Amino acid sequence: MKKFFKLEENGTTVSREIMAGVTTFFAMSYILFVNPSVLHTTGMPIQGVFLATVIASVVGTVAIGLIANVPYALAPGMGLNAFFAYTVVLGMGYTWQQALAMVFICGIINIIITFTSLRKKIMLGIPMSLQHAIGGGIGVFIAYIGIKNAGLLQFIPDNGYVNKATGAFDSTMVPGLSSFNSPGVIVAILGIIITLFFVLRKIKGGVILSILATTIIYLIAITVFHTGHAIPNAYQLQSIDWSTLFSANSVGTAFHQMFVGSSKTPALFFAAFGNHGMLSLFSHSSKIFEVLMTILAFSLTSIFDPIGTFIGTGRSTGIFSEQDFKDMENTRGFSSKMDRALFADMIATPIGAIFGTSNTTVYVESTAGIGAGGRTGLTSMVVAVLFAISTFFLPLIGIVPTQATAPILIIVGMMMLSTMKDINWSDLSEAIPCFFASVFMGLSYSISYGIAFGFLTFIFVKLFTGRVKEVKAVVWIVGILFAINFAVLHM
């Protein structure tokens, strides 16, 4: 094991990798609750989607751990599952089987792009200043996830302006500070203080100890308030049928929904290729363009979310060294660590679609485990094992609140902001694209949208300053594709 994962070469140990894997798992375990809840709105069976979520997460995480030997974890992506359910199925009127077919096609396209080295060229075409901005933007993104998970923010209506057309007050939702008399907020604040203590004192295993300590406080609070839901967990208290999901035969039901199905709901496995899926997806000529644009939207996010994560977290944490980036540029095939990571990232999406879930992607919450000392694929293997056994112990996983893992994300995000010091903020031609890339990444809650705005403003800056020759062809292509995507699906 030590030789296979090159632990000594990467300056880590088995125990450290295990603790890192546990930390990453609990930081992203909410997806086991959320993904079934989101996709269930389309009519997909909830237990079957839960099993598909586990399978896709295990396959993707094992692949990146064994192929690339990096400490990242994969699971069905937040945002992508919402786009799948609320936009493609409920909004545009496609069946969930057709949406799965689109996800499968997206996965195959992205594998081809990776095999032809086009994805690598895209990555190498990103200007260095934007790479630094992406790193800082992901820091903002991760910290925002942590603050949101901690429950420190609440969204309240703002009636501050008048609609000139109607003369009425228009209400928008704006973020505000949560009330400090909320038990959840109190637990989150205590968790942040505990985590700061362990991190600043550099106590060995401090990250996992902070999670345990905060969870114990959470359980004590539950006892004090005499209710299992005294401290709301932002992800776990969704509209999930808990009694069904946690019933004694839930695992058997999940396998039945996955492979057998019923007269009302067909089996998830291979549903993407049936009469209600791939076979009917292109049957209406009037909708072919819309289908292609939807697949493009899936693909752009699937391509750029991992690229942004690898660039943003890789440099700041040392997972990908400058030599790794040079190796990617100077070698062919999949001989470099980055090439292998990009390939492994693409495997899980088509497999997940076959079993019945939306796009699978690298999770930025992996930085929680990296912050705990994870440096190799052994961390990923631990995460995969925990995902696998979660099939039987899901209620126990629900004990760990998001308030326990949120402080780690806040601190890791803060540390990643250091990459922005390498940006020349006094030069507006450099600062403008970097600002849009980093700020939009956090505010739009999307890595790919941040990159899109960074690319588009970079092109405009070069046009306006007469330096259009500095824009590489791949930046033009990606910028145009993003512009088309925004024009078709966001207008």
C-alpha positions as CSV (number, residue, x, y, z in Angstrom):
1,M,0.0,0.0,0.0
2,K,2.8,2.5,0.9
3,K,4.6,1.8,-2.3
4,F,1.5,1.7,-4.5
5,F,0.2,5.1,-3.3
6,K,3.8,6.5,-2.9
7,L,3.0,7.7,0.7
8,E,6.6,8.4,1.7
9,E,7.3,10.2,-1.6
10,N,4.3,12.4,-0.9
11,G,5.2,13.0,2.7
12,T,2.2,11.3,4.3
13,T,1.2,8.2,6.3
14,V,-1.6,5.6,6.2
15,S,-3.2,7.0,9.4
16,R,-3.2,10.6,7.9
17,E,-4.7,9.4,4.7
18,I,-7.5,7.6,6.5
19,M,-8.3,10.6,8.6
20,A,-8.3,12.7,5.5
21,G,-10.7,10.3,3.8
22,V,-13.1,10.3,6.7
23,T,-13.0,14.2,6.7
24,T,-13.7,14.4,3.0
25,F,-16.5,11.9,3.2
26,F,-18.4,13.7,6.0
27,A,-17.8,17.0,4.2
28,M,-19.6,15.7,1.1
29,S,-21.9,13.0,2.6
30,Y,-24.9,15.4,2.3
31,I,-25.1,14.4,-1.4
32,L,-26.5,11.1,-0.2
33,F,-29.5,13.0,1.2
34,V,-29.8,15.7,-1.4
35,N,-29.4,14.0,-4.7
36,P,-32.3,11.5,-4.2
37,S,-34.4,14.4,-3.0
38,V,-33.7,16.6,-6.0
39,L,-34.0,13.8,-8.7
40,H,-37.1,12.4,-7.0
41,T,-39.0,15.5,-8.1
42,T,-38.8,14.2,-11.7
43,G,-40.6,11.0,-10.7
44,M,-37.5,8.9,-10.3
45,P,-37.7,6.4,-7.4
46,I,-35.9,7.8,-4.4
47,Q,-34.2,4.6,-3.1
48,G,-33.0,3.7,-6.5
49,V,-31.5,7.2,-7.0
50,F,-29.8,6.8,-3.6
51,L,-28.2,3.5,-4.8
52,A,-27.2,5.1,-8.1
53,T,-25.6,8.0,-6.2
54,V,-23.5,5.6,-4.2
55,I,-22.5,3.6,-7.3
56,A,-21.4,6.7,-9.3
57,S,-19.6,8.1,-6.3
58,V,-17.7,4.9,-5.6
59,V,-16.8,4.3,-9.3
60,G,-15.6,7.9,-9.8
61,T,-13.7,8.1,-6.5
62,V,-11.9,4.8,-7.0
63,A,-11.0,5.7,-10.5
64,I,-9.3,9.0,-9.6
65,G,-7.6,7.4,-6.6
66,L,-6.2,4.4,-8.5
67,I,-5.5,6.0,-11.9
68,A,-4.2,9.5,-10.8
69,N,-3.2,8.8,-7.2
70,V,-4.7,12.1,-6.0
71,P,-6.9,12.7,-2.9
72,Y,-10.1,13.9,-4.7
73,A,-13.6,12.4,-4.4
74,L,-16.4,12.4,-6.9
75,A,-20.2,12.3,-6.7
76,P,-23.2,13.6,-8.6
77,G,-22.7,17.3,-8.8
78,M,-24.8,19.9,-7.0
79,G,-26.1,22.4,-9.5
80,L,-25.9,19.8,-12.2
81,N,-28.6,17.7,-10.5
82,A,-30.8,20.8,-10.1
83,F,-30.3,21.7,-13.8
84,F,-31.2,18.1,-14.6
85,A,-34.4,18.1,-12.5
86,Y,-35.8,21.6,-12.4
87,T,-34.7,22.9,-15.9
88,V,-34.4,19.9,-18.2
89,V,-37.3,17.8,-16.9
90,L,-39.7,20.0,-15.0
91,G,-39.0,23.2,-17.0
92,M,-38.3,22.0,-20.6
93,G,-40.6,19.0,-20.4
94,Y,-38.2,16.1,-21.2
95,T,-38.7,12.8,-19.4
96,W,-36.1,11.8,-16.8
97,Q,-35.0,9.0,-19.1
98,Q,-34.3,11.5,-21.8
99,A,-32.3,13.6,-19.4
100,L,-30.3,10.6,-18.4
101,A,-29.6,10.0,-22.1
102,M,-28.3,13.6,-22.4
103,V,-26.0,13.0,-19.4
104,F,-24.7,9.8,-21.0
105,I,-24.0,11.6,-24.3
106,C,-22.3,14.4,-22.4
107,G,-20.1,11.8,-20.7
108,I,-19.1,10.2,-23.9
109,I,-18.3,13.6,-25.6
110,N,-16.2,14.6,-22.6
111,I,-14.3,11.3,-22.7
112,I,-13.6,11.9,-26.4
113,I,-12.4,15.5,-25.7
114,T,-10.1,14.1,-23.0
115,F,-8.7,11.4,-25.2
116,T,-8.0,13.8,-28.0
117,S,-6.1,16.1,-25.6
118,L,-8.5,19.0,-26.4
119,R,-9.4,19.2,-22.7
120,K,-5.7,19.5,-21.9
121,K,-5.3,22.3,-24.5
122,I,-8.2,24.1,-22.9
123,M,-6.5,23.9,-19.5
124,L,-3.2,25.0,-20.9
125,G,-4.9,27.9,-22.8
126,I,-6.1,29.5,-19.6
127,P,-3.9,32.6,-18.9
128,M,-1.8,32.4,-15.8
129,S,-3.5,35.4,-14.2
130,L,-6.9,33.7,-14.6
131,Q,-5.5,30.5,-13.1
132,H,-4.6,32.5,-10.0
133,A,-8.1,34.0,-10.0
134,I,-9.7,30.6,-10.4
135,G,-7.7,29.4,-7.3
136,G,-8.9,32.4,-5.3
137,G,-12.4,32.1,-6.7
138,I,-12.6,28.5,-5.6
139,G,-11.5,29.7,-2.2
140,V,-14.4,32.1,-2.1
141,F,-16.7,29.3,-3.4
142,I,-15.6,26.8,-0.7
143,A,-15.7,29.4,2.1
144,Y,-19.2,30.4,1.0
145,I,-20.3,26.7,1.0
146,G,-18.9,26.5,4.6
147,I,-20.7,29.7,5.8
148,K,-23.9,28.5,4.2
149,N,-23.6,25.0,5.6
150,A,-23.0,26.5,9.0
151,G,-26.3,28.3,8.9
152,L,-24.7,31.7,9.4
153,L,-26.6,33.2,6.5
154,Q,-30.3,33.6,5.9
155,F,-31.9,34.9,2.8
156,I,-34.5,37.6,3.5
157,P,-36.8,39.7,1.2
158,D,-35.6,43.1,0.2
159,N,-38.4,45.5,-0.8
160,G,-36.0,48.4,-1.5
161,Y,-37.0,49.5,-5.0
162,V,-40.1,50.2,-7.1
163,N,-40.9,48.6,-10.4
164,K,-41.3,51.5,-12.8
165,A,-43.6,49.5,-15.1
166,T,-46.1,48.6,-12.4
167,G,-45.4,51.1,-9.6
168,A,-45.3,48.3,-7.1
169,F,-42.5,47.3,-4.8
170,D,-40.5,44.4,-6.1
171,S,-39.1,41.9,-3.6
172,T,-35.8,40.2,-4.0
173,M,-33.9,37.9,-1.7
174,V,-30.7,39.1,-0.2
175,P,-28.3,37.5,2.3
176,G,-28.3,38.5,5.9
177,L,-26.8,37.4,9.1
178,S,-28.8,34.6,10.9
179,S,-30.2,35.1,14.4
180,F,-27.7,34.1,17.0
181,N,-30.4,32.6,19.2
182,S,-30.8,29.7,16.8
183,P,-29.4,26.4,18.2
184,G,-27.9,25.5,14.8
185,V,-26.0,28.8,14.6
186,I,-24.7,28.4,18.1
187,V,-23.4,24.9,17.4
188,A,-21.8,26.3,14.1
189,I,-20.0,29.1,16.0
190,L,-18.7,26.7,18.6
191,G,-17.5,24.4,15.8
192,I,-15.6,27.2,14.2
193,I,-14.0,28.2,17.5
194,I,-13.0,24.5,18.2
195,T,-11.6,24.1,14.6
196,L,-9.6,27.3,14.9
197,F,-8.1,26.0,18.1
198,F,-7.0,22.7,16.7
199,V,-5.7,24.2,13.4
200,L,-3.8,27.1,15.0
201,R,-2.3,24.8,17.7
202,K,-1.4,22.3,14.9
203,I,-2.7,19.4,16.9
204,K,-2.3,16.1,15.1
205,G,-5.6,14.9,13.8
206,G,-7.1,18.2,14.7
207,V,-9.6,18.4,11.8
208,I,-11.2,15.0,12.6
209,L,-11.2,15.9,16.3
210,S,-13.0,19.1,15.6
211,I,-15.7,17.2,13.6
212,L,-16.1,14.8,16.5
213,A,-16.2,17.5,19.1
214,T,-18.8,19.6,17.2
215,T,-20.9,16.5,16.6
216,I,-20.9,15.7,20.3
217,I,-22.1,19.2,21.1
218,Y,-24.8,18.8,18.4
219,L,-26.0,15.5,20.1
220,I,-26.0,17.2,23.5
221,A,-28.1,20.0,22.1
222,I,-30.5,17.4,20.6
223,T,-30.9,15.9,24.1
224,V,-31.4,19.3,25.7
225,F,-34.1,20.3,23.3
226,H,-35.7,16.9,23.4
227,T,-36.1,16.6,19.7
228,G,-34.2,14.9,16.9
229,H,-34.5,17.9,14.7
230,A,-33.7,20.6,17.2
231,I,-30.8,21.8,15.0
232,P,-31.9,22.0,11.4
233,N,-29.4,20.5,9.0
234,A,-29.6,22.5,5.8
235,Y,-29.2,19.4,3.5
236,Q,-30.7,16.5,5.5
237,L,-34.1,18.0,6.3
238,Q,-35.2,18.2,2.7
239,S,-38.5,16.8,1.5
240,I,-37.3,13.2,1.8
241,D,-39.5,10.3,2.9
242,W,-37.3,9.3,5.8
243,S,-39.5,6.5,7.0
244,T,-39.2,4.9,3.6
245,L,-35.5,5.6,3.0
246,F,-34.5,4.2,6.4
247,S,-36.9,1.3,6.5
248,A,-35.5,-2.2,7.3
249,N,-35.9,-3.3,3.7
250,S,-34.7,-0.1,2.1
251,V,-31.6,-1.7,0.6
252,G,-33.7,-4.4,-1.0
253,T,-36.1,-1.8,-2.3
254,A,-33.3,0.2,-3.7
255,F,-32.0,-2.8,-5.7
256,H,-35.5,-3.6,-6.9
257,Q,-36.0,0.0,-8.1
258,M,-32.6,-0.1,-9.7
259,F,-32.8,-3.3,-11.7
260,V,-36.5,-4.5,-11.7
261,G,-38.8,-1.5,-11.5
262,S,-42.6,-1.5,-11.4
263,S,-45.6,-0.9,-13.6
264,K,-45.6,2.8,-12.6
265,T,-41.9,3.4,-12.5
266,P,-39.4,1.6,-14.8
267,A,-36.1,0.4,-13.5
268,L,-33.3,3.0,-13.4
269,F,-30.6,0.7,-14.8
270,F,-30.4,1.3,-18.6
271,A,-33.5,3.5,-18.6
272,A,-31.5,6.1,-20.5
273,F,-31.5,3.8,-23.6
274,G,-35.2,2.8,-23.7
275,N,-38.2,4.1,-25.6
276,H,-38.6,7.0,-23.1
277,G,-34.9,7.8,-23.3
278,M,-32.3,7.7,-26.1
279,L,-34.7,6.2,-28.6
280,S,-37.1,9.2,-28.4
281,L,-34.6,11.9,-27.6
282,F,-34.0,13.0,-31.3
283,S,-37.5,11.9,-32.6
284,H,-38.8,15.5,-33.0
285,S,-36.8,17.5,-35.5
286,S,-38.0,20.8,-34.1
287,K,-36.3,20.0,-30.8
288,I,-32.9,18.7,-32.0
289,F,-31.2,22.1,-31.6
290,E,-32.6,22.5,-28.1
291,V,-31.4,19.0,-27.2
292,L,-27.9,19.7,-28.5
293,M,-27.7,23.0,-26.6
294,T,-28.8,21.2,-23.4
295,I,-26.1,18.6,-23.9
296,L,-23.7,21.4,-24.5
297,A,-24.8,23.0,-21.1
298,F,-24.2,19.7,-19.3
299,S,-20.8,19.3,-21.0
300,L,-19.5,22.8,-20.4
301,T,-20.1,22.4,-16.6
302,S,-18.7,18.9,-16.5
303,I,-15.6,20.0,-18.3
304,F,-14.8,23.2,-16.5
305,D,-15.8,22.4,-12.9
306,P,-13.0,19.8,-12.5
307,I,-10.6,21.9,-14.5
308,G,-11.2,24.8,-12.1
309,T,-11.0,22.5,-9.1
310,F,-7.7,21.0,-10.2
311,I,-6.2,24.3,-11.0
312,G,-7.5,26.1,-8.0
313,T,-6.8,23.5,-5.4
314,G,-3.9,21.8,-7.0
315,R,-1.4,24.7,-6.9
316,S,-2.4,26.1,-3.5
317,T,-2.2,22.7,-1.8
318,G,0.7,21.2,-3.7
319,I,-1.3,18.3,-5.0
320,F,-0.3,19.3,-8.5
321,S,3.2,20.8,-8.6
322,E,4.6,23.1,-11.3
323,Q,6.4,20.1,-12.6
324,D,3.0,18.3,-13.0
325,F,1.7,21.1,-15.1
326,K,4.9,21.1,-17.2
327,D,4.6,17.3,-17.6
328,M,1.1,17.7,-18.8
329,E,2.2,20.3,-21.4
330,N,5.2,18.3,-22.6
331,T,4.0,14.8,-22.7
332,R,1.5,12.8,-24.7
333,G,-1.2,10.4,-23.7
334,F,-1.9,9.9,-20.0
335,S,1.6,9.8,-18.6
336,S,1.3,12.9,-16.5
337,K,-0.6,13.0,-13.2
338,M,-2.9,15.8,-14.5
339,D,-3.8,13.9,-17.6
340,R,-4.7,10.8,-15.6
341,A,-6.8,12.9,-13.2
342,L,-8.7,14.5,-16.1
343,F,-9.4,11.1,-17.6
344,A,-10.5,9.5,-14.3
345,D,-12.8,12.4,-13.8
346,M,-14.7,11.6,-17.0
347,I,-15.4,7.9,-16.3
348,A,-18.1,8.2,-13.7
349,T,-20.6,10.4,-15.6
350,P,-21.6,7.9,-18.3
351,I,-21.6,5.1,-15.7
352,G,-23.7,7.1,-13.4
353,A,-26.2,7.8,-16.2
354,I,-26.4,4.1,-16.9
355,F,-27.4,3.4,-13.3
356,G,-29.6,6.4,-13.0
357,T,-28.1,9.7,-11.8
358,S,-27.0,13.1,-13.1
359,N,-23.5,14.2,-14.0
360,T,-20.7,13.0,-11.6
361,T,-17.9,15.5,-10.9
362,V,-15.0,16.3,-8.6
363,Y,-16.1,17.8,-5.3
364,V,-14.5,21.0,-4.0
365,E,-15.2,19.5,-0.5
366,S,-12.2,17.3,-1.2
367,T,-10.2,20.2,0.0
368,A,-11.4,19.4,3.5
369,G,-9.6,16.1,3.4
370,I,-6.6,17.8,1.7
371,G,-6.6,20.3,4.6
372,A,-6.5,17.3,7.0
373,G,-3.3,16.0,5.3
374,G,-4.6,13.9,2.4
375,R,-2.0,13.8,-0.4
376,T,-2.6,10.5,-2.3
377,G,-5.2,8.3,-3.8
378,L,-5.4,6.3,-0.6
379,T,-7.6,9.2,0.7
380,S,-9.9,8.6,-2.2
381,M,-10.1,4.9,-1.5
382,V,-11.1,5.6,2.1
383,V,-13.9,7.9,0.8
384,A,-15.1,5.2,-1.7
385,V,-15.2,2.6,1.0
386,L,-17.3,4.9,3.3
387,F,-19.6,5.6,0.4
388,A,-20.1,1.9,-0.2
389,I,-20.8,1.0,3.4
390,S,-23.1,4.0,3.7
391,T,-25.7,1.9,1.8
392,F,-26.3,0.1,5.1
393,F,-25.5,2.8,7.7
394,L,-27.1,5.9,6.2
395,P,-29.0,6.9,9.4
396,L,-25.7,7.0,11.3
397,I,-24.1,9.3,8.7
398,G,-27.0,11.7,9.3
399,I,-25.8,12.2,12.9
400,V,-22.9,14.3,11.7
401,P,-24.3,17.8,11.1
402,T,-23.1,20.1,8.4
403,Q,-22.1,22.5,11.2
404,A,-19.3,20.0,12.1
405,T,-17.7,20.1,8.6
406,A,-18.5,23.7,7.6
407,P,-15.6,25.2,9.7
408,I,-13.0,23.1,7.8
409,L,-14.4,24.4,4.4
410,I,-14.3,28.0,5.7
411,I,-10.6,27.7,6.8
412,V,-9.5,25.9,3.6
413,G,-11.3,28.4,1.4
414,M,-9.6,31.3,3.3
415,M,-6.2,29.7,2.8
416,M,-6.8,29.3,-1.0
417,L,-7.4,33.1,-1.3
418,S,-3.6,33.4,-1.1
419,T,-3.3,32.6,-4.8
420,M,-4.8,36.0,-5.6
421,K,-1.7,37.8,-4.3
422,D,0.0,36.9,-7.6
423,I,-2.5,39.0,-9.6
424,N,-1.4,42.4,-10.6
425,W,-4.5,44.3,-9.4
426,S,-3.0,47.7,-10.4
427,D,-3.3,46.7,-14.1
428,L,-7.0,46.8,-15.0
429,S,-6.5,44.8,-18.1
430,E,-5.4,41.9,-15.8
431,A,-7.6,42.7,-12.8
432,I,-11.0,42.9,-14.7
433,P,-11.1,39.3,-15.9
434,C,-9.7,38.0,-12.6
435,F,-12.3,39.9,-10.7
436,F,-15.2,38.5,-12.7
437,A,-13.7,35.0,-12.7
438,S,-13.2,34.9,-8.9
439,V,-16.2,36.9,-7.7
440,F,-18.8,35.3,-10.0
441,M,-17.5,31.8,-9.0
442,G,-18.7,32.4,-5.5
443,L,-21.8,34.6,-6.1
444,S,-23.2,32.4,-8.9
445,Y,-22.4,29.3,-6.9
446,S,-20.7,27.7,-10.0
447,I,-17.1,27.1,-10.9
448,S,-17.9,26.9,-14.6
449,Y,-19.8,30.2,-14.6
450,G,-16.9,31.9,-12.9
451,I,-14.6,30.6,-15.6
452,A,-17.1,31.6,-18.3
453,F,-17.2,35.2,-17.1
454,G,-13.4,35.2,-16.8
455,F,-13.0,34.0,-20.4
456,L,-15.5,36.4,-21.8
457,T,-14.2,39.5,-20.0
458,F,-10.6,38.5,-20.9
459,I,-11.6,38.5,-24.6
460,F,-13.3,41.9,-24.4
461,V,-10.3,43.4,-22.5
462,K,-7.9,42.2,-25.2
463,L,-10.2,43.6,-27.9
464,F,-10.5,47.0,-26.3
465,T,-6.7,47.3,-25.6
466,G,-5.7,46.2,-29.1
467,R,-4.0,43.0,-27.9
468,V,-6.4,40.6,-29.5
469,K,-3.5,38.4,-30.7
470,E,-2.9,37.4,-27.1
471,V,-6.2,35.5,-27.0
472,K,-5.5,31.9,-27.9
473,A,-7.8,30.0,-30.2
474,V,-9.1,27.7,-27.5
475,V,-10.1,30.7,-25.4
476,W,-12.1,32.1,-28.4
477,I,-13.8,28.8,-28.9
478,V,-14.7,28.3,-25.3
479,G,-15.9,31.9,-24.9
480,I,-18.2,31.6,-27.9
481,L,-19.6,28.3,-26.6
482,F,-20.3,29.8,-23.3
483,A,-22.0,32.8,-25.0
484,I,-24.2,30.5,-27.0
485,N,-25.1,28.6,-23.9
486,F,-26.1,31.7,-22.0
487,A,-28.1,33.0,-25.0
488,V,-30.1,29.9,-25.5
489,L,-30.7,28.6,-22.0
490,H,-30.5,31.7,-19.8
491,M,-32.5,34.3,-21.8
